[in-house]
């Protein structure tokens, strides 16, 4: 999948929206810490989840 293809832009937009509007607020709601600490911890969860989701979606749903 090419980086700037139509499918790639749609794929990353949907994945980013899901991460930003569903996963990140859920993780932050579980923690009651200061904002910088929450952002660091949330980032430590979201980046690996994003990489895993990308690999799984590319492997099973978007086949070239």
N, C-alpha and C positions, 0 to 999 in steps of 0.2 A: 504494500500500500504506500503510495507516494505521500510525502509529508503535506503538500499543499493541494492535494486532489480534493474533489468535492466530497467524496466519502470520508476522507481523513478529517476534514474540517467538521463535518457533521458528527462523526464519531467522538472526537475530542470535545466538542461542544456539549454533547449529551453527557459524556462521562464527567466533565468538569462541573456541569450544572448539578448532576446527581451528588457529586462529592461536596460541592459548596453549599447546597441547600438542604441536604438530607444527612449525610454522614458527619460533617464537621459540627453542625449545631447539636447533634445527638451526643457526640463525644464531649463537647464543651459543657453540655447540660449535666453530664455525669460528674464533672469536676467542679469544685468550689475553690479555685485558686486565683491568684492574680492573673491579669490578662497576658503579660509576657510569658509566664510559665504555662498557661493554657495553650498559647500559640505554639510553643516549642513542643509540648507533649502531643498536641493535636497533629502537628506536622509530622512527628515521628510515626504516627499511626496512618495518616492519610497517604503519604508518599509510597510506602510499601503496598498499601491497599490499591493504590492507583496503578502501580506497576503490575501487580498480580491480576487485577481486573483487565488491564490492557492485554496481557498475554493470553488470558483465558478467552476474552472476546475475540481476539484475532485468531486464536486457534480453532474455536468452535463455531463462531458466527460469521466471521468475515474471511472467507477463503478465496484466494486468488489462484 
